[in-house]
Structures are given as C-alpha cells and as structure tokens.
Amino acid sequence: MKYLRIVLSIVAVALVALALVPDAQAQATRTWVSGVGDDVNPCSRTAPCKTFAGAISKTAAHGEISVLDPGGFGAVTIGKSITINGDGTLAGILAAGVNGIIVNLPATTDKVNIRSITINGAGTGFNGIRHIGVGTLTVEHVAIYGFLQNSSSRGIDITTLAAGGETVLNDVTINDCANGIRFAGAGGHTATFNNVRIVDNTSHAVDSAAGSNFLLIRGSTITNNGGDGVRASIGTTTFMVEDSSVSFNNGTGINASIAGSKIRIANNNINVNNVGVNAVGSVESTGNNRIAGNSTNVSGALGTYNQQ
C-alpha cells in the first residue's frame, strides 16, 4: 500500500509538471508551408505544413505564414489577423470549383495581408478572393485568373456583411475571369486600388452593387474587358479614377449607370471603348482626361471636379 501511495504521488507530480509545459502544438507567431510538407507537422521551419489551411490553425493572431519553396498550397478561409507571404517563391493556390481565399474578419481592427502568390481558378473557380467581413484586407503582388464558374464569378468579390472595413490592392493583376472586381457591402467600406491591371475578363472590370462605399482607383490599367471598365451601378457609391487607362472595353469605359451614382475622373486615357463616358448619374471631370476614339465619346453631361 505504501508503495502504491508513492507511485501515485510520483504520477501526480508528473501530471502537474506536464500541465506547466507549453503545448508543443501551441500557435506560433511564424509558421511555414512547403510543397513537400505535411499538415500533421507543427508548421515549423524544419517541419513545415503542406497547405495554408493546415498552417492557419497553428498560427497565432497577427502572425505570419511564410512559404519555403514553390508549390500549390490550397484554398483557405481566414478569420483572424494574419499575413500570408509568398515572397521569393512560386507560391500558388489552385481553386478549381471553390473560392481561393475567403476573408471573414470579425472586428474592424483586424488586418489580413496577402502577398506574392498566384490564385488560379482553373476555369471552374467561384471567386479568387472574397472579403466578406470587416477589418482591413491588403493584397500585394498577386495574380488572379481563371475564375469562370458562372457569370457571377469574380477575381475579387468585396461584399462586406457589416458596416466598415477597408480593402487595399497594390500591384494586382486580374485576367481571364467572368468579372474583375465587385465592390459592394453594408456601407462605410473604403477601397484603394493602386497599379491594378484588370484585363481580358468576360464582363465588367469593376462594378459596384450595393452600399454607401468609396473607391479610389489610381495608376491602373483596365482594358479589353467584355463589359464596362468602371461601372457605378448603385446610387450611393462614389468612385474616383485617376492617372489610369480605361480602353478597348466592349461596354462603357466610365459608367455612372444609375441616377445618384458618382464617379470623379482625373488625368485618364479613356479610349476605344464602345462608349467612353456615360453620365446617367454624376460624372465629374478635372478637364484633363483624354476621351477619344470611342464609338460614342460622352453620353450625358460631364460636371466639373476641381482638385485642390
């Protein structure tokens, strides 16, 4: 009996000690994925995971998933602040029949960064990236293509379900999708597109659908799309398009298509579209836009927009 009590005491001490040791599977600030990794691994530098989805549960909020070597790392849903970083590798997501990345952040203070990856819908993908929460999504040095599952498929779908939030695109290419970007939501969402190329998509390049939101497009190329270049199709969204080329689109280059919608344009080339500018709503120009070579250059009256 004495011996049994001693053994039980030793076991109890051992259990307490184990409880005080950090879990080997605890979330890390930086995790790693590799084309030859395994999602049963802890996602460390020497034992990387195989997919972004496998790594995200092992990555702490505000942490970073880094890519060790070229590979396809699978679709992923993100619900916390995190960075996915493919710098220096050929990092990709193959999203046949699904969404590539869904970002659904619960708080306006949450931030997600997607950097240096390709997202391929393989002709059957739904959307390359969906931003449906609040918080801030920043996408940099990313190529999105092949999202053609149906006529509603998009390279990027910004459809926030609660008021607030921000989307920033820097050096992003969207091509060979049913639509380029839809910008919609519950209201109060802002977006900035810098050096974005939206080309060779089946229908509209940039379209608004709902909500009182604000979008700035700067230094971008919107060309050879099957529908409109920039279309404000809801009465409470304000677009600004600056220093960009909106050309060779089969629809209208700049289209304020509904009463109450507003688009401001400054220093753009708007050339060789079916219609250059359509002002059913309000289109305000700084007067230095080059609108020429369209089947119809301007439909409706342009207002004046004075930059300070």
C-alpha positions in Angstrom: 0.0 0.0 0.0 2.9 2.3 0.9 4.5 1.6 -2.4 1.2 2.4 -4.3 0.9 5.7 -2.5 4.5 6.6 -3.6 3.7 5.7 -7.2 0.5 7.7 -7.2 2.4 10.7 -5.7 5.0 10.5 -8.4 2.3 10.3 -11.1 0.5 13.3 -9.7 3.7 15.4 -9.7 4.5 14.4 -13.2 1.0 15.4 -14.4 1.3 18.8 -12.7 4.7 19.3 -14.4 3.3 18.3 -17.8 0.5 20.8 -17.3 3.0 23.6 -16.9 4.9 22.7 -20.0 3.8 24.7 -23.1 1.8 22.6 -25.6 4.1 21.5 -28.5 1.2 22.3 -30.8 0.6 25.8 -29.5 0.1 28.5 -32.1 3.3 30.1 -33.3 3.9 33.7 -34.4 5.5 32.5 -37.7 4.7 29.2 -39.4 5.9 27.7 -42.7 4.5 25.8 -45.6 6.3 23.7 -48.2 5.4 21.8 -51.3 6.8 18.7 -49.6 5.4 19.5 -46.1 2.7 17.7 -44.1 -0.3 19.2 -42.3 0.3 16.9 -39.3 3.6 18.8 -38.7 3.8 21.8 -36.3 4.5 24.1 -39.3 7.9 25.0 -38.1 10.9 25.9 -40.3 12.2 22.3 -40.1 8.8 20.6 -40.1 6.6 22.7 -42.4 2.9 22.2 -43.2 1.6 21.3 -46.7 -1.3 23.9 -47.0 -2.3 27.3 -45.9 -5.4 25.8 -44.3 -3.3 23.4 -42.3 -1.0 26.2 -41.2 -3.6 28.8 -40.2 -4.9 26.9 -37.2 -1.3 26.7 -35.9 -0.5 30.4 -36.5 -1.3 32.9 -33.8 -3.4 36.0 -34.5 -1.2 38.7 -36.1 1.3 36.1 -37.1 2.7 35.1 -40.5 2.6 32.1 -42.8 5.7 32.0 -44.9 6.4 29.9 -48.0 9.6 27.9 -48.1 9.6 26.7 -51.7 7.4 26.6 -54.8 4.0 24.8 -54.5 0.3 24.9 -54.6 -0.9 25.4 -51.0 -4.7 25.1 -51.3 -7.7 27.3 -50.7 -8.1 28.9 -47.2 -10.6 30.7 -45.1 -9.2 33.5 -42.8 -11.0 34.7 -39.7 -8.2 36.5 -37.8 -5.4 39.0 -38.4 -2.7 37.2 -40.3 -0.2 37.6 -43.2 0.3 35.0 -45.9 3.7 35.8 -47.5 5.0 34.1 -50.7 7.9 36.5 -51.3 10.8 34.9 -53.2 8.9 31.7 -54.2 6.4 30.5 -56.8 3.6 30.2 -54.3 0.1 29.5 -55.5 -3.4 28.4 -54.8 -5.3 26.2 -57.2 -9.0 26.8 -56.6 -10.9 24.7 -59.1 -14.6 24.7 -58.2 -14.2 26.7 -55.0 -13.2 30.2 -53.7 -9.5 30.7 -53.5 -9.3 32.8 -50.3 -12.3 33.9 -48.1 -11.5 36.7 -45.6 -14.1 37.0 -42.9 -12.8 39.2 -40.2 -15.0 39.8 -37.1 -13.5 43.2 -35.9 -12.7 46.5 -37.6 -9.2 46.4 -36.0 -8.4 43.0 -37.7 -5.9 43.0 -40.6 -5.0 40.5 -43.2 -2.2 40.7 -45.7 -1.9 38.5 -48.8 1.4 38.9 -50.6 3.2 37.5 -53.6 1.0 34.5 -54.6 -1.0 33.4 -57.7 -4.6 32.2 -57.4 -5.8 30.0 -60.3 -9.5 29.1 -60.6 -8.7 26.6 -63.4 -11.8 27.7 -65.3 -14.2 26.5 -62.7 -13.4 28.6 -59.6 -16.0 30.7 -58.0 -14.0 33.8 -56.8 -10.3 34.4 -56.4 -10.7 36.4 -53.1 -13.8 37.1 -51.1 -13.8 39.9 -48.5 -17.0 39.4 -46.6 -16.2 40.6 -43.0 -14.9 43.9 -41.8 -11.3 44.9 -40.9 -8.6 45.6 -43.5 -7.5 43.4 -46.3 -4.3 44.3 -48.2 -3.4 42.3 -51.3 0.0 42.9 -52.9 1.9 41.4 -55.9 -0.9 38.9 -56.6 -2.1 37.5 -59.9 -5.7 36.1 -60.1 -7.1 34.3 -63.1 -9.4 31.5 -64.3 -12.4 32.2 -62.2 -15.2 31.3 -64.7 -17.5 29.0 -62.8 -20.5 31.2 -63.7 -21.5 34.7 -64.8 -21.2 35.9 -61.2 -17.6 34.6 -60.7 -15.1 37.3 -59.9 -11.4 37.8 -59.4 -12.1 39.7 -56.2 -15.5 40.0 -54.5 -15.7 42.7 -51.8 -19.1 42.1 -50.2 -18.9 43.1 -46.6 -21.8 41.9 -44.4 -21.3 44.6 -41.8 -20.6 48.3 -42.0 -17.0 49.4 -42.1 -13.7 47.9 -43.4 -11.1 48.6 -46.0 -9.6 46.9 -49.0 -6.2 47.9 -50.5 -4.8 46.4 -53.7 -1.3 47.1 -54.7 0.2 45.6 -57.9 -2.5 43.1 -58.6 -3.5 41.5 -61.9 -6.9 40.0 -62.6 -7.5 38.4 -66.0 -9.5 35.6 -67.6 -12.3 35.8 -65.1 -16.1 36.2 -65.6 -15.8 39.6 -63.9 -12.9 41.5 -62.4 -13.9 43.1 -59.1 -17.3 43.7 -57.4 -17.3 46.3 -54.7 -20.4 46.2 -52.5 -21.4 45.8 -48.9 -23.3 47.1 -45.9 -21.8 50.6 -46.2 -18.9 52.6 -45.0 -16.3 50.4 -46.7 -13.3 52.1 -48.5 -11.1 50.7 -51.1 -7.9 51.8 -52.8 -6.6 50.1 -56.0 -3.0 51.2 -56.9 -1.3 49.8 -60.1 -4.1 47.2 -60.7 -4.4 45.6 -64.1 -7.9 44.2 -64.9 -7.7 42.8 -68.4 -9.4 40.3 -70.7 -12.3 39.4 -68.4 -15.6 38.3 -69.9 -17.8 41.0 -68.4 -17.3 44.1 -66.2 -13.9 45.0 -64.9 -15.0 47.0 -61.7 -18.6 47.1 -60.6 -20.5 48.4 -57.6 -23.6 46.6 -56.4 -24.8 47.9 -53.0 -23.9 50.0 -50.0 -22.7 53.5 -49.4 -19.0 53.0 -50.1 -15.9 54.8 -51.5 -13.4 53.6 -54.1 -10.2 55.2 -55.4 -8.5 53.7 -58.5 -5.1 55.1 -59.2 -2.4 54.4 -61.8 -4.2 51.3 -63.2 -4.9 49.6 -66.5 -8.5 48.5 -67.3 -8.6 47.2 -70.8 -10.1 44.6 -73.2 -12.9 43.5 -70.9 -16.2 42.2 -72.3 -18.4 44.7 -70.3 -17.8 48.1 -68.7 -14.5 49.3 -67.4 -15.7 51.1 -64.3 -19.4 50.9 -63.5 -21.2 52.6 -60.6 -24.5 50.7 -60.7 -25.8 51.8 -57.3 -26.8 55.3 -56.3 -24.7 55.6 -53.1 -21.2 54.6 -54.1 -18.6 57.2 -55.0 -15.7 56.2 -57.4 -12.6 58.2 -58.1 -10.4 57.2 -61.1 -7.1 58.9 -61.5 -4.0 58.5 -63.8 -5.3 55.4 -65.4 -6.0 53.8 -68.8 -9.6 52.6 -69.4 -9.5 51.4 -73.0 -10.7 48.8 -75.5 -13.6 47.7 -73.3 -16.6 46.3 -75.2 -19.0 48.2 -72.9 -18.6 51.7 -71.4 -15.2 52.9 -70.1 -16.6 55.0 -67.2 -20.2 54.3 -66.5 -22.3 56.1 -63.8 -25.2 54.0 -64.8 -27.9 55.0 -62.3 -29.2 58.3 -61.0 -27.4 59.3 -57.8 -24.2 57.4 -58.6 -21.0 59.4 -58.7 -17.7 59.0 -60.5 -14.9 61.5 -60.5 -12.2 61.3 -63.2 -8.8 62.9 -63.4 -5.9 62.6 -65.9 -7.1 59.3 -67.5 -6.9 57.9 -71.0 -10.4 56.7 -71.9 -10.1 55.4 -75.5 -11.6 52.9 -77.9 -14.4 51.7 -75.8 -18.0 51.3 -77.1 -18.9 54.4 -75.0 -16.2 56.4 -73.4 -18.2 58.0 -70.5 -21.8 57.6 -69.6 -23.3 60.0 -67.2 -26.8 58.9 -66.2 -25.6 59.6 -62.7 -22.9 62.2 -62.0 -19.5 62.1 -63.7 -17.2 65.0 -62.7 -14.0 65.6 -64.7 -11.0 67.7 -63.9 -10.9 68.6 -67.6 -7.5 66.8 -68.3 -8.9 63.4 -69.3 -8.2 62.3 -72.8 -11.5 60.8 -74.1 -11.2 59.9 -77.8 -11.6 57.1 -80.3 -14.7 55.6 -78.6 -17.8 54.8 -80.7 -19.5 57.4 -78.5 -17.1 59.6 -76.5 -19.5 61.1 -74.0 -23.2 60.3 -73.3 -24.8 62.8 -71.0 -23.2 65.9 -69.4 -19.9 65.9 -67.6 -19.7 68.0 -64.4 -16.5 69.8 -63.2 -14.3 68.5 -60.5 -11.6 70.8 -59.2 -8.7 69.1 -57.4 -7.0 71.2 -54.7 
